[in-house]
Amino acid sequence: MRTTGRLHLGHYFGTLRNWIKLQDEYDCYYMASDLHALTTEYADTSKITENIFEMVTDWLTVGLDPEKSVIFKQSAVHDHSELFLILSMITPLGWLQRCPTYKEQIREIKNKDLNNYGFLGYPVLMAADIFLYKANLVPVGEDQLSHLEFTRELARRFNNFYGEVLVEPLELLSESAKVPGIDGKKMSKSYGNSIFLGETDDVIKEKVKNMFTDPLKIKKDDHGHPDGCVVIKFYEIFSKGSDKYPSFNQKEKDCKAGDIGCSICKKQLTEMLSDFMKPLAEKRKTIISDKAYLEKVVIEGSKKAEEYAHKTMTEIHKALKF
Ligand code: SF4
């Protein structure tokens, strides 16, 4: 995960919830990708270290366990940089230029100059990250399948030149829920529409208050259109399994029939979010205040990762006849 600082509900429901489950079933490596952060944040690195600690704090807060999984920092394992360089030599430019996420980000990120070699080559760095640990499974969302296909093609190309060293990874698709931002766009820190893990009651209240609802539903008895309402999208996720609040289906029906107003929906959602966040906020506060513990987790995890990565690099050197 790129080290961009504090994590939000989009990260939790899209990725982290799944990571927590996986650590009981597999040998997992979870990496704070500071080198990846550099591909777009190269002009100002002042926040990189702080962002690593903020992010790892969130990981530990939601339940990643350094006793079960290897939690490490990418730049602490130098083999990532070396393998990136080696793979760069055999990666055809066309493969990178046609990468859909590259094209999409170049189109969408307008406030940064991304016309640099590192940004074009970030799928190569991602491939190096996977190969070093001989990962046979990578937990990804549908939108990252093209990266994994690229990684497999690159493994085949390498193995074809130098012998069977790199493992072709498969995707581990898992159930994830998409959480919109409070404005209805994708939840993203750069859009300023996020709800962060461990947010306080006051902030939650304010953010829910600002959530986009049906603009045509002014009065309680107006017939609503829940399809475009952000509040109900959150409600659907947070009401699951709860008998304290009306079900999602009931809420949808009541909205359409004009039996409820937006203020009651927002009040209930504020309560749900506060209940969810309260234990996280307390745990987060304890973890972030113990810098020594956080450093220990990252240093020890990075040592374990390095040990594995070195073994793979030795095989790669041998294959290259270095
Ligand atoms: Fe959304 Fe509830 Fe308002 Fe309907 S009543 S538009 S579901 S907030």
Boltz pocket constraint, residues with backbone or C-beta under 6 A from the ligand:
constraints:
  - pocket:
      binder: B
      contacts: [[A, 213], [A, 214], [A, 217], [A, 224], [A, 225], [A, 226], [A, 229], [A, 230], [A, 231], [A, 232], [A, 251], [A, 255], [A, 256], [A, 260], [A, 261], [A, 262], [A, 263], [A, 265], [A, 266]]
      max_distance: 6.0
